[in-house]
Amino acid sequence: MADLKLGVVGIPGKWSTEILADAVEARTGHRIVIDMGQVGLDLAKQRLVYQDHDLCTLDGIIVKKIAGRYCPNTLDRLELLRVAEQAGVRVFSPAESIIRLVDRLSCTVTLQKGGIPMPETRVTEDLEMAITAIRDFGSAVFKPLYSTKARGMCLINSVSDPATVAAKVLEFQKDNPMMYIQKEIALQGRDLGLVFLGGKYLGGYARVSQNDSWNTTTHSGGHYTSWESSDAVVDVASRAQALFNMDFTTVDVAETEGGPVVFEVSAFGGFRGVLDGIGINAADLYVEYVMNELSG
């Protein structure tokens, strides 16, 4: 197993990428951190090249992060990894599975078809339909189809005068022609991240707000803490992640009076929350899982 050659797709220098590469190097003696922005595909020779490495010759590729920010170009990078898969390289998680999660709308449609409870959601390019959603919801969260840690999201409520509401919607739509709109959920200062490895529940943590922000992400000042698991929450999160065939993922869940609702299933999953929240080194466990899968 020490002879396995594994690459880590991520952002060189970023904590989550480097801790995963550390775990790979400790077990294999090899360290290849792959910046997909510097990867080239030679279709004629069926080579996927990064620096002096042909990624099609690796035993496995672990995808920690495909880009610093999600955008449609992210999907193009994942398509390149499908070439490595075609050459027989095992990619963790499968490129097609990640593709279905990077686009928020694709994830939502799959969750809805799977009967997973979610916040009330409307999607439209039409200004009047968007304004109607705000009026019906009272307070609505507008979310880009490609984003992480609530970047680019905004909260618009119906208490503003109609002209102000319309202006806020138009401002959001400048960068987001297709508007993804969810009813604001009363989070009571926290939401949950449930982590799955190989489809099995690894543990869960809470993201707790430390200020008056409407969201709990660390990008907005939230912090991670432990969470006493609930069978109902674990069950709905387990059913949600099972729809996507992910090797490692985190399911974002909120507890409401009507029961748990799922915001999304992560395309990559997080290491920091499970480490700070419940003291589990998910990077080590993930590499152990990968090596077992490749040697089985």
MOGIGI-V443115 format. One line per field, one symbol per residue. ss: DSSP state (H for helix, E for strand, L for the rest). phi: phi as a letter, one per 20 degrees, with the letter a starting at -180 (. if undefined). psi: psi as a letter, one per 30 degrees, with the letter a starting at -180 (. if undefined). A space follows every 50 residues. Layout:
ss = ???
phi = ???
psi = ???
//
This chain:
ss = LLLLLEEEELLLLLHHHHHHHHHHHHHHLLLLEELHHHEEEELLLLEEEE LLEEHHHLLEEEELLLLLLLLHHHHHHHHHHHHHHHLLLEEELLHHHHHH HHLHHHHHHHHHHLLLLLLLEEEELLHHHHHHHHHHHLEEEEELLLLLLL LLLEEEELLLLHHHHHHHHHHHHLLLLLEEEEELLLLLLEEEEEEEELLE EEEEEEEELLLLLLLLLHHHLLEEEELLLLHHHHHHHHHHHLLLLLLEEE EEEEEELLEEEEEEELLLLLLHHHHHHHLLLHHHHHHHHHHHHHHL
phi = .fefddddeadgnfgffffffgffffedndbcedeffdecddffelcddc lddeffdffacdeebeafcfagfgffffffffffffeoeeddfggfffgf dfegfffffffffemefcfgcccadegfffffffffenbceecffcaclm fnebdcdefffgffgffffffffgdcgeedccffdfelnbcccddccmnd fercbdddfdbeffddfffdofcebfbefcgffffffffffffclefbbc deccecfeofcdeadffcmdeffffffcmdefffffffffffffee
psi = fffkjkkjkajkfkeeeeeeeeeeeffffkjjkjjffgkkkjeefhkjkj cgkjffflelkkjekflekklffeeeeeeeffeeeffgkkkjlkeeeeef fejeeeeeeeeefggkkllkkkklfkeeeeeeeeeefekkkkklfjllhg kfllkklfflleeeeeeeeeeefefiejkjkkkkkjfhglakjkkkjhfk kelllkkkkgagkflglffggllkllkjkkeeeeeeeeeeffffhkeklk kkkkklfglkkkelkkfflkeeefeeeggkjfeeeeeeeeeeeff.
//
